[in-house]
Amino acid sequence: MFKKIIKYIFTYKVINFFFKIYVKLIFLFPKYSSSQNFWNINTVDSPSNGFKDIKESLKHLKWRNSQYLECEKNMRFKNANKKIILDYGCGPGNGLVNIITNCVPSKILAVDVSDKAIKLAKKRMSLHKTDVTFFKINENEKINLIKSESIDIIKCDGVLHHIEDMGFILSELHRILKKNGKINCMIYNKESIWYHLHVCYELKIKKGLFSNFQDNEAFRMSTDGFSCPVSKCFTKNEFRKICALYGFECKLVNFSISKLELSKLNLIKEAISCDALPNYNKDFIKKVTINNDGIPIYQKQIAGINAYFELRKF
């Protein structure tokens, strides 16, 4: 009898019920007042006390890179050889290790809003015996310690979509970038399996976790933790228009599909036949094809969550 009671208590439906309540409470009583406040406390996946040695650091990086197909290639880490490079939003140092394993910059700078992340990144770079100049910044203030037109290459991997005032950051990056410099960045892609199938169908309708939320709010809570206060996604044309406002020509490099998205492709048929799914999402999913490698394609491009761009000054 006791086993039957336990089995009932932990059924999917019961767990899902309490999970819905938890999600609503987080929305009604947000833990973090700003994106900067959130990232001051939380970091992307990394050992809490840093890595023990180079081997552990590289093993973790290999795992992280593998979660998004060809992400390392799409960020074009090889283009910073003998250049002054800035890692904007360095976190615990994944991008920095990607940089030093792909090229030999003349100088590396790294900034982040989080003391915790910078501490982890410093320890990691010490393991790799690499000299990096770190700055703690405020995303709403100019980086006065970095001179105008002093940076050749800026890497900004998965950061811009977590900033409330992205325009301010783009204007500041425009200021510090050299005239012939480049910015390689990754932002979340709205034209993706993640957005239309995973969030709008699986999470909102099939599981009912975000049924009372707007699509963009449901997306925000699906990416970097329910409590992450800012997590946006853009179509490639939306992002191009924003960049143009701040003096950048924006070239699409590629998209990356996540392993999580690949695991959701079996939901395509039932999503298309679901009467509750809005036509906007359904029309997108109907246009998705699967290529010979098992990758979902939308309008001849990978329908993945990560979109990669290269920005240059006009």
Secondary structure as the mmCIF struct_conf table of DSSP 4:
data_model
#
loop_
_struct_conf.conf_type_id
_struct_conf.id
_struct_conf.beg_label_comp_id
_struct_conf.beg_label_asym_id
_struct_conf.beg_label_seq_id
_struct_conf.end_label_comp_id
_struct_conf.end_label_asym_id
_struct_conf.end_label_seq_id
HELX_RH_AL_P HELX_RH_AL_P1 PHE A 2 ILE A 9
TURN_TY1_P TURN_TY1_P1 PHE A 10 PHE A 10
BEND BEND1 THR A 11 THR A 11
HELX_RH_AL_P HELX_RH_AL_P2 TYR A 12 LEU A 28
BEND BEND2 PHE A 29 PHE A 29
BEND BEND3 LYS A 31 LYS A 31
BEND BEND4 SER A 33 SER A 34
HELX_RH_AL_P HELX_RH_AL_P3 SER A 35 ILE A 41
BEND BEND5 VAL A 44 ASP A 45
TURN_TY1_P TURN_TY1_P2 SER A 48 ASN A 49
BEND BEND6 LYS A 52 ASP A 53
HELX_RH_AL_P HELX_RH_AL_P4 ILE A 54 SER A 66
TURN_TY1_P TURN_TY1_P3 GLN A 67 GLN A 67
STRN STRN1 TYR A 68 TYR A 68
TURN_TY1_P TURN_TY1_P4 LEU A 69 GLU A 70
HELX_RH_AL_P HELX_RH_AL_P5 CYS A 71 ASN A 74
TURN_TY1_P TURN_TY1_P5 MET A 75 ARG A 76
HELX_RH_3T_P HELX_RH_3T_P1 PHE A 77 ALA A 80
TURN_TY1_P TURN_TY1_P6 ASN A 81 LYS A 82
BEND BEND7 LYS A 83 LYS A 83
STRN STRN2 ILE A 84 TYR A 88
TURN_TY1_P TURN_TY1_P7 GLY A 89 GLY A 89
TURN_TY1_P TURN_TY1_P8 GLY A 91 PRO A 92
BEND BEND8 GLY A 93 GLY A 93
HELX_RH_AL_P HELX_RH_AL_P6 ASN A 94 ILE A 100
TURN_TY1_P TURN_TY1_P9 THR A 101 ASN A 102
BEND BEND9 SER A 106 SER A 106
STRN STRN3 LYS A 107 ASP A 112
BEND BEND10 VAL A 113 VAL A 113
HELX_RH_AL_P HELX_RH_AL_P7 ASP A 115 LEU A 127
TURN_TY1_P TURN_TY1_P10 HIS A 128 LYS A 129
STRN STRN4 THR A 133 LYS A 136
TURN_TY1_P TURN_TY1_P11 GLU A 139 ASN A 140
BEND BEND11 GLU A 141 GLU A 141
TURN_TY1_P TURN_TY1_P12 ASN A 144 LEU A 145
BEND BEND12 ILE A 146 ILE A 146
TURN_TY1_P TURN_TY1_P13 SER A 148 GLU A 149
STRN STRN5 ILE A 151 ASP A 157
BEND BEND13 GLY A 158 GLY A 158
HELX_RH_3T_P HELX_RH_3T_P2 LEU A 160 HIS A 162
BEND BEND14 GLU A 164 GLU A 164
HELX_RH_AL_P HELX_RH_AL_P8 MET A 166 ILE A 176
STRN STRN6 LEU A 177 TYR A 188
STRN STRN7 ASN A 189 ASN A 189
BEND BEND15 LYS A 190 SER A 192
HELX_RH_AL_P HELX_RH_AL_P9 ILE A 193 ILE A 193
HELX_RH_PI_P HELX_RH_PI_P1 TRP A 194 LYS A 206
BEND BEND16 LYS A 207 LYS A 207
TURN_TY1_P TURN_TY1_P14 LEU A 209 ASN A 212
BEND BEND17 PHE A 213 PHE A 213
HELX_RH_AL_P HELX_RH_AL_P10 ASP A 215 THR A 223
BEND BEND18 ASP A 224 ASP A 224
TURN_TY1_P TURN_TY1_P15 PHE A 226 SER A 227
BEND BEND19 PRO A 229 PRO A 229
STRN STRN8 PHE A 234 PHE A 234
HELX_RH_AL_P HELX_RH_AL_P11 LYS A 236 LEU A 245
TURN_TY1_P TURN_TY1_P16 TYR A 246 GLY A 247
STRN STRN9 PHE A 248 SER A 256
STRN STRN10 SER A 258 SER A 258
HELX_RH_AL_P HELX_RH_AL_P12 LYS A 259 LEU A 262
TURN_TY1_P TURN_TY1_P17 SER A 263 LYS A 264
HELX_RH_3T_P HELX_RH_3T_P3 LEU A 265 LEU A 267
HELX_RH_AL_P HELX_RH_AL_P13 ILE A 268 ILE A 272
TURN_TY1_P TURN_TY1_P18 SER A 273 SER A 273
TURN_TY1_P TURN_TY1_P19 ASP A 275 ALA A 276
BEND BEND20 LEU A 277 LEU A 277
HELX_RH_AL_P HELX_RH_AL_P14 ASN A 279 LYS A 286
TURN_TY1_P TURN_TY1_P20 LYS A 287 LYS A 287
STRN STRN11 THR A 289 ILE A 290
TURN_TY1_P TURN_TY1_P21 ASN A 292 ASP A 293
BEND BEND21 GLY A 294 GLY A 294
STRN STRN12 PRO A 296 TYR A 298
TURN_TY1_P TURN_TY1_P22 GLN A 299 LYS A 300
STRN STRN13 GLN A 301 ILE A 302
BEND BEND22 ILE A 305 ILE A 305
STRN STRN14 ASN A 306 LYS A 313
#
